[in-house]
Every structure is written in structure tokens, then in C-alpha cells.
Amino acid sequence: MNPAAQPSILEMLMPFAFIMVVFYFFILRPQSKKLKEQDNFIKQLKRGDSVFTQSGILGVIDGLTDFVVTLEIAPNVKIKVLRKQIAGLESSLLKDAKTEKSK
């Protein structure tokens, strides 16, 4: 009897290499692209922008430093949040809400 032929090391590693390539293109690459877009957005913030935070607070930017944003959330009510916690412009939030309503 002839013993079954053993697969080569290359044949055994091919499925793992394929999984790694799929993982890169479907998970890592889109995530890094999204992070770059968010970093560019945060760098372009300016006083007077209407924004929302990741926790859902809406406000107008009253002051900016490298790490902190002062938001006016009501007349004469200001809070400080980390700059990285700004999720987006309020106008984009309203645009998404209108799109959802029309569905």
C-alpha cells in the first residue's frame, strides 16, 4: 500500500494567506480609511460650526484648542469636550434623518 501523500507546507499555508488577504481588504483597509477621514474632519473644525458629539450632544463650537473644543449647547451654557469626540457636522446628521424618513 502507498501511504497518502502529505501536502506541502505551501499548500497548508495557502488558506491562511487567503484569510489574511480577505481580512485586510474587508476590515483593516476600510477602517484605516475611515480613521483618516475622521482625522481630516477634526483638523478642519472651526469656530461657529454646528456639530454633534459621539455621545449625541448637539452644539456650536465656541472655542478650539489642540485637544479640547468648547461647545455652546444652549444660550450661555458651554461645555468642554475632547476634540476627538466630535462625530460630525449637524447638517450631515439632519441630511441622514431626512433620508431615513423618506424610506
PAZAPA-4460 file (N, C-alpha, C; in steps of 0.05 Angstrom, whole numbers, plus 32768, in hexadecimal, padded with zeros to 4 digits):
% residues 103
    n_x    n_y    n_z   ca_x   ca_y   ca_z    c_x    c_y    c_z   seq   type   mol
   8011   7FE8   8000   8000   8000   8000   8011   8019   8000     1      M     A
   8007   802D   7FF4   8015   8046   7FF1   8009   805A   8006     2      N     A
   801A   8064   8017   800F   8078   802B   8006   8091   801C     3      P     A
   7FF2   809E   8028   7FE7   80B6   801B   7FFC   80CC   801B     4      A     A
   7FFD   80DA   8005   8011   80EF   8001   800A   8106   8014     5      A     A
   801E   8110   8022   801B   8127   8034   801B   8140   8023     6      Q     A
   800A   8154   802A   800B   816E   801B   8024   817D   8023     7      P     A
   802D   818D   8010   8045   819C   8016   803F   81B3   8029     8      S     A
   8054   81BF   8034   8050   81D6   8046   8041   81ED   8038     9      I     A
   8047   81F1   801F   803A   8207   8010   801C   8201   800E    10      L     A
   8015   81E9   8008   7FF9   81E2   8005   7FEA   81E4   8020    11      E     A
   7FF8   81DF   8036   7FEB   81E2   8050   7FE7   81FF   8058    12      M     A
   7FF9   8211   8050   7FF8   822D   8057   7FE6   823E   8045    13      L     A
   7FDF   8233   802E   7FCE   8243   801B   7FB4   824C   8027    14      M     A
   7FA4   823B   8034   7F8B   8244   8040   7F8F   825B   8054    15      P     A
   7FA4   8259   8064   7FA9   826F   8077   7FB1   8289   806A    16      F     A
   7FC0   8287   8054   7FC8   829F   8045   7FAF   82AB   8039    17      A     A
   7F9D   829B   802E   7F85   82A5   8022   7F73   82B3   8037    18      F     A
   7F71   82A7   804E   7F61   82B3   8064   7F6D   82CE   806C    19      I     A
   7F88   82D0   806D   7F95   82E9   8075   7F8F   82FF   8060    20      M     A
   7F90   82F8   8046   7F8B   830B   8031   7F6E   8315   8032    21      V     A
   7F5B   8303   8036   7F3F   830A   8039   7F3B   831C   8051    22      V     A
   7F48   8315   8068   7F46   8325   8080   7F50   8342   807B    23      F     A
   7F66   8344   806D   7F72   835E   8067   7F5E   836F   8056    24      Y     A
   7F54   8364   8040   7F43   8374   802E   7F27   837A   8039    25      F     A
   7F1D   8369   8049   7F02   836D   8053   7F00   837A   806F    26      F     A
   7F16   8379   807E   7F15   8384   8099   7F2A   839A   809E    27      I     A
   7F43   8394   809A   7F58   83A7   80A1   7F59   83BF   808F    28      L     A
   7F58   83BB   8075   7F5A   83D1   8062   7F43   83E5   8064    29      R     A
   7F29   83DC   8065   7F14   83F0   8068   7F15   83FF   8083    30      P     A
   7F1E   83F1   8098   7F1F   83FE   80B2   7F35   8413   80B3    31      Q     A
   7F4C   840E   80A7   7F61   8422   80A6   7F59   843A   8095    32      S     A
   7F4A   8435   807F   7F40   844B   806E   7F2C   845C   807E    33      K     A
   7F1B   8450   808D   7F07   845E   809D   7F15   846F   80B3    34      K     A
   7F2A   8464   80BF   7F39   8473   80D4   7F47   848C   80C7    35      L     A
   7F52   8489   80B0   7F5F   849F   80A2   7F4B   84B5   809C    36      K     A
   7F33   84AE   8092   7F1E   84C1   808C   7F16   84D0   80A6    37      E     A
   7F13   84C2   80BC   7F0B   84CE   80D5   7F20   84E1   80DF    38      Q     A
   7F3A   84D9   80DD   7F50   84EB   80E5   7F50   8504   80D5    39      D     A
   7F4C   8502   80BA   7F4B   851A   80A9   7F33   852C   80B1    40      N     A
   7F1C   8520   80B7   7F05   852F   80BF   7F0B   853F   80D9    41      F     A
   7F17   8531   80EC   7F1D   853E   8106   7F31   8555   8103    42      I     A
   7F44   8552   80F1   7F57   8567   80EC   7F4B   8580   80DF    43      K     A
   7F35   857C   80D0   7F28   8592   80C2   7F12   85A0   80D2    44      Q     A
   7F0E   8598   80EB   7EF9   85A5   80FB   7F00   85C2   8100    45      L     A
   7EEB   85D3   8101   7EEF   85F0   8106   7ED9   85FA   8117    46      K     A
   7EDE   8611   8122   7ECA   861E   8134   7EB1   8624   8124    47      R     A
   7E9A   861E   8130   7E80   8624   8124   7E74   860B   8116    48      G     A
   7E83   85F5   8114   7E78   85DD   8108   7E64   85D0   811B    49      D     A
   7E4D   85C7   8110   7E3A   85B8   811F   7E41   859B   811D    50      S     A
   7E47   858F   8134   7E51   8573   8134   7E41   8562   8148    51      V     A
   7E46   8548   8147   7E3C   8536   815B   7E52   8524   8164    52      F     A
   7E51   851C   817D   7E66   850B   8189   7E5E   84EE   8186    53      T     A
   7E70   84DC   818C   7E6B   84BF   818B   7E56   84B7   81A0    54      Q     A
   7E53   84C7   81B5   7E3F   84C0   81C9   7E24   84CD   81C2    55      S     A
   7E22   84DC   81AC   7E08   84E6   81A3   7E02   8502   81AB    56      G     A
   7E15   8511   81B5   7E11   852D   81BD   7E14   853F   81A5    57      I     A
   7E00   8550   81A0   7E01   8563   818A   7E0A   857E   8195    58      L     A
   7E1A   858C   8185   7E23   85A7   818E   7E32   85B5   8178    59      G     A
   7E39   85CE   817E   7E48   85DF   816C   7E64   85E4   8179    60      V     A
   7E78   85E1   8168   7E94   85E4   8172   7E98   8601   8179    61      I     A
   7EA0   8606   8193   7EA5   8621   819D   7EC3   8625   819F    62      D     A
   7ED3   8610   81A4   7EEF   8613   81A6   7EFD   85F9   81A0    63      G     A
   7F16   85FB   8197   7F26   85E4   818F   7F42   85E5   819A    64      L     A
   7F4C   85CF   81A3   7F69   85CC   81A9   7F72   85B2   819A    65      T     A
   7F8A   85AA   819E   7F94   8592   8191   7F85   8579   8199    66      D     A
   7F7C   8578   81B3   7F6F   8560   81BD   7F52   8564   81C7    67      F     A
   7F4A   857C   81CC   7F30   8582   81D8   7F1F   8594   81C6    68      V     A
   7F05   858F   81C5   7EF2   85A0   81B7   7EDE   85AA   81CC    69      V     A
   7ED9   85C4   81CB   7EC4   85CF   81DC   7EAA   85D1   81CC    70      T     A
   7E96   85C3   81D4   7E7C   85C3   81C6   7E68   85D4   81D5    71      L     A
   7E59   85E4   81C7   7E42   85F2   81D3   7E2A   85E1   81CC    72      E     A
   7E1E   85D5   81E1   7E08   85C2   81DD   7DEC   85D0   81E1    73      I     A
   7DEC   85E7   81EE   7DD5   85F7   81F3   7DDF   8614   81F7    74      A     A
   7DCD   8628   81F6   7DD7   8643   81FB   7DE5   8645   8216    75      P     A
   7DFE   864E   8215   7E0F   8652   822D   7E15   8638   823C    76      N     A
   7E13   8621   822F   7E1A   8607   823B   7E2F   85FB   8229    77      V     A
   7E48   85F9   8234   7E5E   85EE   8225   7E6A   85D6   8233    78      K     A
   7E72   85C3   8223   7E80   85AC   822E   7E9A   85A7   821E    79      I     A
   7EAC   859A   822B   7EC5   8593   821D   7EC5   8575   8218    80      K     A
   7ECC   856D   8200   7ECE   8551   81F8   7EE8   854D   81E9    81      V     A
   7EF2   8535   81E9   7F0A   852F   81DA   7F05   8532   81BC    82      L     A
   7F18   853C   81AE   7F15   8541   8192   7F0F   8527   8183    83      R     A
   7F1B   8511   818B   7F17   84F7   817E   7EFB   84ED   8181    84      K     A
   7EEB   84F8   8194   7ED0   84EF   8199   7EBB   84FC   8186    85      Q     A
   7EC4   850F   8176   7EB2   851B   8162   7EAD   8507   814C    86      I     A
   7E94   84FF   8148   7E8E   84EA   8135   7E88   84F5   8119    87      A     A
   7E7C   850D   8117   7E75   8517   80FC   7E67   8531   80FE    88      G     A
   7E61   853C   80E6   7E53   8555   80E4   7E35   8550   80E7    89      L     A
   7E27   8562   80F4   7E0B   855F   80F9   7DFB   855E   80DE    90      E     A
   7E05   856C   80CA   7DF7   856B   80B0   7DF7   854F   80A4    91      S     A
   7E0C   8540   80A7   7E0D   8525   809D   7DFA   8513   80AD    92      S     A
   7DF7   8518   80C7   7DE5   8509   80D7   7DC8   850D   80CE    93      L     A
   7DC1   8527   80C9   7DA6   852D   80C0   7DA1   8522   80A4    94      L     A
   7DB5   8522   8093   7DB2   8517   8078   7DAD   84F9   8079    95      K     A
   7DBB   84EB   808B   7DB6   84CE   808F   7D9A   84C8   809A    96      D     A
   7D90   84D9   80AC   7D76   84D6   80B7   7D60   84D9   80A2    97      A     A
   7D64   84ED   8090   7D50   84F1   807A   7D50   84D9   8067    98      K     A
   7D67   84CE   8062   7D69   84B7   8050   7D5B   849F   805C    99      T     A
   7D5E   849B   8077   7D51   8485   8084   7D33   8488   8084   100      E     A
   7D29   84A1   8087   7D0C   84A6   8088   7D00   849F   806D   101      K     A
   7D0E   84A5   8057   7D02   84A0   803D   7D01   8483   8035   102      S     A
   7D0E   8471   8045   7D0E   8454   803E   7CF4   8448   8045   103      K     A
***
